[in-house]
């Protein structure tokens, strides 16, 4: 498989996953209302840092440890609790008047949030130790160039999609009334809470 083909197919596969609703999308929508269009790229920067570390671990042969039942149960419980904590913050934070609110986005906080949200989602890890590891095995015969091509294609899809989401959410922020902001924030929080409860329940039962 050529380098171009690896990049292109990796991009398409990653884009289909990025467009699926999940915790990172909920956080992106919520934070973009006050953080502006930079929110998406910053969150994905954190997400990409974590994914780069995971690729290194997988290439180094740590898949066995990541798939151990004890690890996955602990991972699900801790991740579920983190998501529920984030959900609480979304639902109960003060309602700002977006029409007069200046865009404020702490880059470090957004990057860290991108890492935390991704890390708290076990299904992110499951994707990597199934589909991701399979794709790495296809790209690895090309050496570092093939693995790099796969990773570049993958994160490019994430950056594209979440930048688009963040841009359009931020563009509409001036026309969003406090009541609508509350509704959006609450729905995002409920989604994270339900997802977190599901992860904890699945690990315990």
KOLRO-828726 format. One line per 5 residues: number of its first residue (from 1); their letters; for each residue x, y, z of C-alpha. Coordinates in nm, 3 decimals. Each point is the difference from the previous one (the first is absolute). Layout:
BEGIN
NUM	a	X:Y:Z  ...
# end
This chain:
BEGIN
1	xxxxx	0.000:0.000:0.000  0.142:0.339:-0.101  0.055:0.284:0.247  -0.271:0.206:-0.171  -0.249:-0.288:0.027
6	xxxxx	0.082:-0.046:0.368  -0.062:0.370:0.069  -0.322:0.013:-0.205  -0.161:-0.315:0.139  0.108:0.083:0.354
11	xxxxx	-0.164:0.342:-0.040  -0.328:-0.148:-0.124  -0.019:-0.263:0.274  0.083:0.257:0.270  -0.252:0.252:-0.137
16	xxxxx	-0.283:-0.254:0.023  0.091:-0.055:0.365  0.044:0.370:0.079  -0.346:0.082:-0.136  -0.165:-0.249:0.236
21	xxxxx	-0.146:0.163:0.315  0.213:-0.048:0.309  0.135:0.172:0.313  0.257:0.204:-0.192  -0.267:0.140:-0.231
26	xxxxx	-0.220:0.096:0.296  0.290:0.180:0.168  0.096:0.174:-0.325  -0.350:0.138:-0.052  -0.028:0.113:0.361
31	xxxxx	0.341:0.169:0.022  -0.022:0.160:-0.345  -0.291:0.214:0.118  0.234:0.197:0.226  0.343:-0.094:-0.136
36	xxxxx	-0.054:0.074:-0.368  0.118:-0.173:-0.316  0.342:-0.087:0.146  -0.161:-0.242:0.244  -0.024:-0.293:-0.242
41	xxxxx	0.361:0.011:-0.122  0.129:0.041:0.357  -0.203:-0.293:0.129  0.123:-0.215:-0.288  0.358:0.106:0.070
46	xxxxx	-0.035:-0.163:0.341  -0.180:-0.295:-0.155  0.282:-0.042:-0.254  0.272:0.011:0.266  -0.172:-0.287:0.180
51	xxxxx	-0.046:-0.194:-0.324  0.367:0.042:-0.089  0.099:-0.148:0.337  -0.242:-0.289:-0.054  0.141:-0.071:-0.347
56	xxxxx	0.347:-0.016:0.153  -0.124:-0.244:0.265  -0.174:-0.219:-0.257  0.300:-0.008:-0.231  0.215:-0.091:0.301
61	xxxxx	-0.224:-0.303:0.067  -0.210:0.109:0.299  -0.332:-0.118:-0.148  -0.017:-0.298:0.243  0.002:0.227:0.303
66	xxxxx	-0.257:0.240:-0.145  -0.247:-0.285:-0.065  0.035:-0.167:0.342  -0.349:-0.037:0.165  0.111:0.159:0.328
71	xxxxx	0.142:0.302:-0.183  -0.313:0.048:-0.212  -0.231:-0.017:0.304  0.202:0.254:0.198  0.030:0.217:-0.311
76	xxxxx	-0.378:-0.003:-0.053  -0.079:0.086:0.363  0.253:0.284:0.025  -0.091:0.133:-0.343  -0.372:-0.015:0.074
81	xxxxx	0.047:0.194:0.325  0.206:0.267:-0.179  -0.271:0.045:-0.263  -0.268:0.031:0.269  0.211:0.266:0.172
86	xxxxx	0.026:0.196:-0.325  -0.374:-0.038:-0.052  -0.068:0.151:0.343  0.212:0.303:-0.094  -0.188:0.048:-0.326
91	xxxxx	-0.346:-0.016:0.156  0.064:0.215:0.308  0.232:0.273:-0.126  -0.134:0.360:-0.016  -0.183:0.106:-0.314
96	xxxxx	0.194:0.271:-0.190  -0.149:0.260:-0.232  0.170:-0.109:-0.322  -0.101:0.313:-0.190  0.237:0.215:0.204
101	xxxxx	0.255:-0.260:0.105  0.352:0.028:-0.136  0.152:-0.318:-0.139  0.239:-0.147:0.254  0.190:-0.319:-0.056
106	xxxxx	0.280:-0.121:0.222  0.213:-0.207:-0.237  0.158:-0.211:0.274  -0.336:-0.076:0.159  -0.157:-0.099:-0.334
111	xxxxx	0.293:-0.224:-0.095  -0.010:-0.170:0.339  -0.377:-0.044:-0.030  0.050:-0.165:-0.339  0.238:-0.248:0.162
116	xxxxx	-0.229:-0.061:0.299  -0.319:-0.051:-0.201  0.169:-0.241:-0.240  0.169:-0.190:0.282  -0.326:-0.034:0.192
121	xxxxx	-0.171:-0.173:-0.294  0.082:-0.376:-0.010  -0.152:-0.029:-0.346  0.278:0.225:-0.128  0.254:-0.256:0.125
126	xxxxx	-0.209:-0.289:-0.136  0.003:0.162:-0.345  0.377:0.020:0.011  0.062:-0.357:0.118  -0.231:-0.136:-0.271
131	xxxxx	-0.026:0.218:-0.311  0.303:0.212:0.085  0.239:-0.290:0.057  -0.123:-0.165:-0.319  0.074:0.312:-0.199
136	xxxxx	0.340:0.035:0.166  0.084:-0.354:-0.112  -0.086:0.101:-0.357  0.208:0.318:0.018  0.296:-0.144:0.193
141	xxxxx	0.165:-0.177:-0.301  0.074:0.351:-0.125  0.189:0.065:0.324  -0.008:0.337:0.175  -0.127:0.164:-0.320
146	xxxxx	-0.302:-0.231:-0.015  -0.087:0.039:0.368  0.043:0.377:-0.025  -0.223:0.009:-0.310  -0.270:-0.192:0.185
151	xxxxx	0.018:0.233:0.300  -0.001:0.317:-0.211  -0.304:-0.119:-0.196  -0.178:-0.094:0.321  0.051:0.323:0.193
156	xxxxx	-0.067:0.212:-0.311  -0.355:-0.135:-0.005  -0.046:0.083:0.369  0.135:0.353:-0.047  -0.220:0.061:-0.304
161	xxxxx	-0.327:-0.119:0.154  0.037:0.158:0.342  0.124:0.327:-0.149  -0.316:0.012:-0.215  -0.223:-0.073:0.301
166	xxxxx	0.174:0.259:0.216  -0.012:0.263:-0.275  -0.373:-0.028:-0.062  -0.089:-0.017:0.370  0.208:0.310:0.072
171	xxxxx	-0.150:0.187:-0.298  -0.348:-0.047:0.140  0.087:0.090:0.359  -0.104:0.367:-0.035  -0.353:-0.106:-0.088
176	xxxxx	-0.034:-0.254:0.281  -0.211:0.114:0.293  0.093:-0.103:0.358  -0.291:-0.245:0.004  0.128:-0.172:-0.314
181	xxxxx	0.352:-0.007:0.140  -0.135:-0.167:0.314  -0.184:-0.257:-0.210  0.306:-0.082:-0.212  0.227:-0.021:0.305
186	xxxxx	-0.251:-0.216:0.186  -0.047:-0.239:-0.293  0.377:-0.036:-0.039  0.030:-0.061:0.374  -0.278:-0.259:-0.001
191	xxxxx	0.166:-0.180:-0.290  0.331:-0.017:0.188  -0.173:-0.109:0.322  -0.195:-0.280:-0.169  0.311:-0.117:-0.182
196	xxxxx	0.198:0.008:0.324  -0.266:-0.195:0.189  -0.010:-0.256:-0.281  0.377:-0.052:0.018  0.000:-0.046:0.378
201	xxxxx	-0.303:-0.232:-0.007  0.148:-0.210:-0.279  0.324:-0.044:0.195  -0.173:-0.096:0.326  -0.279:-0.226:-0.129
# end
